[in-house]
């Protein structure tokens, strides 16, 4: 399995927000901010993201994805960005249950999520994980 990092000159946080924004479905809701940027993700879009993440569905089933989505939405049936991050953490802990949550999140992002940028795998696996861990630690997420 290959490891991926965000594209050059994009931080982990910016990369995650770009992925979140890409999978939001503006035609299904009226929740826009003043710049007409969509601010939440529905269940179908979350499932599509998981399905399009290379190899992710080999490690986690649709039922687990659905349960993590439902838990993260807290009854709203949509994910805002913070709850999107919670759902990614839930997926990472489900796939890497024996790891510290921060390590699990870094591995999850590097192995599945940043591959969504449709870029070649990173050349140095250790640098990728260290970069993601460093930025996760600074952001307080994980």
Secondary structure, 3 states (H helix, E strand, C coil): CCCCCCCCCCCHHHHHHHHHHHHCCHHHCCCECCCCCECCEEHHHHHHHHHHCCCHHHCCCHHHHHHHHHHHHCCCCEECHHHHHHHHHHHHHHHCCCCCHHHHHHHHHHHHHHHHHCCCCCCCHHHHHHHHHHHHHHHCCC
